[in-house]
Amino acid sequence: MKLRRRPPHPNAAVLVLHGGQEKSERAARPWQLAALRMGPVVRAVIAALPGDQDVLVAQARYRLRGWNGDRADPARDTLRALDALAELTGPVPTVLLGHSMGGRAALRAAGHPQVHGVVALAPWWPPAEPVVQTTGRHIVALHGERDHVTSPTETADCVRRARDAGAARAGMAVIAGGDHGMLRRHGLWQHTTAALVAHLLDPGSAPDPLPEECYGAGEFPVL
């Protein structure tokens, strides 16, 4: 785990989870593209954090690049990172921020007692992905309209299932023209993500950047 922002007395935390591959036994490295892709997002999140909150920001480090079937290696690494955060900060509300495979790891780890909410970017949420662990958590996803790597339709289905499973609030928005790498309309990706994280940490001072229909029963809106 790499600490990106460490206040003396944290009262909340953000754990960032990058993407990876479906199967790979190769070691994960911080200079790989999937990890580097989250750099601009992390900087935007740190810049948007509420000024009166001491929020710790950390990036998880996976042992392996792949999800690797039932082993779900990144999910296990995420749980270990959350345990380490709990030892460092005590019981503070934590937002998991994950892209692609990192979004899947975040969803799997949502039941950890430290987790308050999940912000998932272009997540890899297959149809059989469990959601019972989202009970009482806030789950929000952003997905690019032109994503050809992971499925916006499957993300929408997972959000609805999380809502039915008892998530505190579950919603989604589609980025018009957005791609999986978050390059097209990168400014909107970064601004919206940062505002979502700030809102989950302090809804009183940071308004939700998404329209109310993102959390409704109909089709998810396009931004």
N, C-alpha and C positions, 0 to 999 in steps of 0.2 A: 504494500500500500504506500502510495506517495502522497504526502500532505502538500496541498497547493495553497491553503490558507489556514493558519493556525492561531486563532486568538488565544489569549491567556486563559480565559474562562468560557469555553464554548457553551452556548445554550441551545444549539441546534447544529445539524450537520447535513452535508450533501456528499453522497458517495457516487462517483462517476464510473460507469461501466462501458468500456468500448466494445466494438464488434469483434468478429473472428471468423471462423469457418465451421461448416457443419461437422467435418471430421478432420482432425489433424493431431498428430502426436508431437509436432514440433513445438519447441519452447516459444512462449510468447515473449516479445521484446518491446520495450517502450518506443523504439524508433520505427516499428511497423506501421503501415499506413492506417490500419484500423484504429490504432492508439493515437496517432498524430491527428487524425481527423477530428478528435474531440477537443483539441487545443483551443480553437477559436470559440467553441461553445462554452468551455470552462471559463475562459476570460470574460465572456459576456455575462455568465452567471455571477461571477465574483463582482463585477462592476455593478450589477443590479441588486445585490443583496441589501436588505433593509439596513439603514445606517445605525439603528439602535439595537441591532442584534449581533451577537458575537457568534458567527456561523463558521464552523470548521468545514473546509472543502478538501476532499481526498479523492484520489483515483485508485481504484483497485488494480492489482496486478495479477493476471492469471498465470498459472503455471504452464498451461498448454494453450495453443491457438484454437483447438477444436472443442465443440460441444461434446462430441463423442458419445452419442446415443444415450442410453440409460444412465451412464455415468454422470452426465450433466456437469462436467468439470468446472466450467465458469460459475455455475450456480453454487457449487461447493466453495469455490474461492470467494464468492461474494458473502456467503454466510460467515466464513472465517474473518473476512475484512470487517463485517458488522460486529462480530465479537471483539475484534481488536479496537474498533471505534468505541464500543461500550466501555472497555477498560480505560480508554483514554479520556473520554468525555463524561462518563456516567450515563444515566438514562435520559438522553435528550432526543427529541423528535428528529428523525432522519429521512431525507428524501433521496430515493434512488433515481439516478438519471442515467438511462442506458440507451445506447444506439444499436440497432440490429440484434446481433446475438446478445449484446449487453442488455437490451430490452427484455429478452427472454430470461436472462439471469436475474434481472430485477424483479420480474413477475414471480419467478420461482421463490425468491427470497422475501417476498412481500409479507409473509407471515412472521418474520423475525420481530421480536418485541420492540426493537429499536425503530422499526420502519413506520413512518407516518403516511408516506405516499410514494407513488411511482410516476415519473415522467419518462415516457418511452418514445424514442425517435425512430421512425421506420422500423418498428420492432419485428422480430421473427417470432410470431405467435402461431404455431401450427394448430390445426383444428382440435387436436386432442390435448392441447396444453391445459393443465389443471388450473382452476381459478378459486378453489375453496379457500386458499390462503389469503385471498384479497378481502375477506370479510373485515369490515371496519376501516379499510384503507382507502385512500384517494388514488384513483388510477386515471391517468390522462395520457393519451397518445396523439402524436402528430405523424402523419404519413404522407409522403409525396404522391401526387396524382400519377406521376410517370415512373414510379418505382417498379423496376423489372427484376428485382432481387428478392424482396419480400412483398407480401400481399396486403394491400389496403383492405381488401374484402375480409381476409382472415383476421386482421387487426380489429375491424369493426365488429366481427362476430365475437371475438374475445372480450371486447369492451362490454357488449351486451350480456355475455355470460357472467362476467364479473359483477355487473349490476344485479343480475338475478341471484348471484351467490351472496349478496349482502355487502358489497363494497360501499363505503361511506358515500362515495360519489365516483362515477365513472363516465368519462367522456372522450371525445375524439374530434379532431379537425383534420381536413385534408389540405395540403399545401398545393395550390394550383400550379401545375408545371414542375413541381418538386421531384427530385430524383433521389435515389437511395443514398448517394454520397453527400447529400445536403449542400451541393454546390450551386445548383440553380436556386435562385432566390435565397441565397445564404443569409442575407440580412434578416429576412423574415423568420427563418429557422432560428437564428441566434436570439433575436429580440423576443420572440414568442416563448422560446424555451426558458430564457432567463426570467421573464415575467411570470411564467408558470411556477418556477421553482420559488421565486420570491413570494408569490401568492400562497403557495402551500405552507411556507414557513411562517408567514405573517399576513393572514387574509385581511386583518384590520387596516393595515397601512399599504398593502400592495394589492390592487384590484386584479381580478381575474382577467387576463387578456383575451380570453375566448368568449364568444357570445353564448348566451344561455342555451341556445338550441344544440350546442355541442353535447349537452348532457340530457337531451330530451329523447323521446321514444322514436322519433322519425329518422330520416336520413341525416348523416353527419354533414355539416356545412363545409364548403370549400372556401379557403381564405385567399 
